[in-house]
Structures are given as C-alpha cells and as structure tokens.
Amino acid sequence: MEYLGFLPVLLLVGMAAVQLGLIAYTAQQAGTAARAGARSASLDRSAAEGCAQAVSGWLAGRTGCASSFGDDEVTVTADVGIPSVVPFWDFGPAHRTATMPLDR
C-alpha cells in the first residue's frame, strides 16, 4: 500500500531524469548541426542542408539554421527543438553557434 502511494513520485523522478538526458542530447546535436552548417557554408554550400544532415533523423524536422557572412568568416546558429517527455512542459529550442573561416 505504501508503495502505491510512492509510485507517482518515482515516475515523476524517472521522467525528469529522461528529460534531462534529452535536453543534454539535443544541446549536443545543436552544436554538431552548427559546426556542420558552418563547414558547409564555408565551402559555398547550403548551411541549412548541412545542419539538417548532421542531426539524428528524429530531430531533423525540429532543426533550423541561420547563417551570416563576414569579410572572411561565416557564422551559423542552429536551433534544435527539445522534445518533451513530461506533458505540458515546453523547453524551447537548444541554440548553438559556430564560426568558420571562408574557404576561398
């Protein structure tokens, strides 16, 4: 009987642990997408395509990239939406930026 009363607390703690793991994984994927997008843009290719190809397939639909060019460098910002395990919680996207020199 005591176990049944404590079960919701255990489920909430378990879901929170899984959610923290998803947040960390999504942040890592956003960094990878930003670097791949910057590398792609520095070689005169599409930064958005480089970003989308660098992330896991189930996160590709949640990925957005924006690039800006300077005199001799390109900066790409990747936004990857964080999936939610806990209902009614929205964590927004993970933002990461990468800068690479232009290859001319």
Number of C-alpha atoms within 10 A of each C-alpha: 5 6 8 8 9 10 11 11 11 12 11 12 12 11 16 14 13 14 18 13 12 16 19 13 13 23 21 15 25 30 23 20 34 33 25 24 34 34 25 21 27 23 14 12 13 16 28 23 16 21 32 23 14 20 23 12 10 8 17 17 12 15 22 21 24 16 19 12 15 10 7 11 15 22 23 28 24 31 25 28 22 22 18 17 15 12 7 7 9 12 12 12 19 20 18 20 20 19 20 18 17 19 12 7
